[in-house]
Amino acid sequence: MMTVKEKLHIECKQFLDSRFLAVVNRIETIQDSLQSETKSSAGDKHETGRAMLQLEREKAGNQLKDIQYQQDTFSRVNILLKSPVICLGSLVKTNVTTYFISISVGKIVVDDKAYFAISPRSPIGSILLGKTIGDKFVFNGLHQQVIDVV
């Protein structure tokens, strides 16, 4: 039987893979559109269209870089690591919610329970890193306490 961390890890991997494929497909579509653009009698319209496609390609390229950074971070998540100190790969239960320190996915429901997959670079992730059971902190006005670290 899979642990919660294993299930969360799989969900995060699927999220990343899905985002990666969507952006790669978008880049390919833009490339195809750029290559199929033909010079028409409306030269200004053609140039404007090409410029817009190039801006979209640049935006998609930046999204791809972000996904590749997330993939790199995710590749370092060790769900077997057992540390009393919160680090990448920790499952952190507070009196408010439960966080999985990995990549920014947001809410994931596993076995009818909500978890929040967060990046260690996110505001809440950076607060949690280095904390241990019993530590208290405030995030978005909510007073929280670390109850468990798995």
C-alpha positions in Angstrom: 0.0 0.0 0.0 1.3 3.4 -0.9 2.0 6.1 1.6 0.5 9.5 1.5 3.9 11.0 0.5 4.2 8.5 -2.4 0.7 9.4 -3.6 1.5 13.2 -3.3 4.7 12.6 -5.2 2.9 10.9 -8.0 0.3 13.7 -8.2 3.1 16.3 -8.4 4.9 14.4 -11.1 1.7 14.1 -13.2 1.1 17.9 -12.7 4.6 18.7 -13.9 4.4 16.3 -16.8 1.1 17.7 -17.9 2.3 21.3 -17.7 5.5 20.4 -19.6 3.6 18.8 -22.5 1.1 21.6 -22.7 3.9 24.2 -23.0 6.0 22.2 -25.5 2.8 21.7 -27.6 2.1 25.4 -27.4 5.7 26.2 -28.5 5.4 23.8 -31.5 2.1 25.4 -32.5 3.6 28.8 -32.4 6.6 27.6 -34.4 4.3 26.1 -37.0 2.3 29.3 -37.2 5.5 31.4 -37.6 6.7 29.1 -40.4 3.4 29.1 -42.2 3.0 32.8 -42.2 3.3 34.0 -45.8 4.0 37.6 -46.9 0.7 39.0 -48.0 -0.2 42.3 -49.6 -1.0 43.6 -46.1 2.6 43.7 -45.0 2.0 45.6 -41.8 -0.6 43.1 -40.7 1.8 40.3 -41.5 4.6 41.9 -39.4 2.2 42.5 -36.5 1.1 38.9 -36.6 4.7 37.7 -36.6 5.6 40.0 -33.7 2.7 38.8 -31.7 3.6 35.1 -32.3 7.2 35.8 -31.4 6.0 37.4 -28.1 3.9 34.3 -27.4 6.9 32.1 -28.2 9.0 34.1 -25.7 6.3 33.8 -23.0 6.0 30.1 -23.6 9.8 29.8 -23.5 9.8 31.5 -20.1 7.1 29.1 -18.9 9.2 26.2 -20.1 12.2 27.5 -18.1 10.0 27.7 -15.0 8.8 24.1 -15.5 12.4 22.9 -16.0 13.4 24.7 -12.8 10.5 23.0 -11.0 11.5 19.6 -12.6 15.0 20.1 -11.2 13.6 20.9 -7.7 11.3 18.0 -7.9 14.1 15.6 -8.9 15.7 16.4 -5.5 12.5 15.5 -3.5 13.3 12.5 -1.4 10.1 11.1 0.0 12.0 8.4 2.0 14.0 10.9 4.0 12.9 11.1 7.6 14.1 14.3 9.3 12.7 16.1 12.3 13.7 19.3 10.6 11.4 20.5 7.8 13.1 20.3 4.4 12.4 19.5 0.7 10.3 16.3 0.7 8.8 16.9 4.2 5.1 16.3 4.9 4.2 19.0 7.5 1.1 18.8 9.6 0.1 22.0 11.3 -3.0 22.8 13.4 -4.4 24.5 10.3 -3.5 22.3 7.3 -0.9 19.8 5.9 1.9 20.9 3.5 4.0 18.8 1.2 7.3 20.6 0.6 8.1 19.9 -3.1 6.8 22.1 -5.9 3.9 24.6 -6.2 0.9 22.6 -7.2 -1.6 23.9 -4.7 -4.3 21.7 -3.2 -4.2 18.0 -3.8 -6.8 15.6 -2.4 -5.5 12.2 -1.4 -7.7 9.7 0.3 -10.4 12.4 0.9 -7.9 14.6 2.7 -6.6 17.9 1.4 -2.9 18.6 1.2 -1.0 21.6 -0.2 2.0 21.0 -2.3 4.2 24.0 -1.9 7.6 25.1 -3.2 10.3 25.7 -0.6 10.7 29.1 -2.3 7.1 30.1 -1.7 6.3 32.5 1.1 4.9 29.7 3.3 7.6 27.2 2.2 10.4 29.6 3.2 8.7 30.1 6.6 8.4 26.3 7.2 12.0 25.3 6.2 14.1 24.5 9.2 11.2 24.4 11.7 10.5 21.3 13.8 7.6 19.9 15.8 6.2 22.4 18.2 7.5 25.5 16.4 4.9 28.3 15.9 4.6 30.8 13.1 2.2 33.2 11.6 1.2 33.1 7.9 -1.5 35.4 6.3 -2.6 36.3 9.8 -3.2 32.7 10.9 -1.3 31.5 13.9 0.0 27.9 13.2 2.0 25.3 15.0 3.9 22.4 13.5 2.3 19.2 14.9 4.1 16.6 12.9 6.8 16.2 10.3 7.0 13.1 8.2 
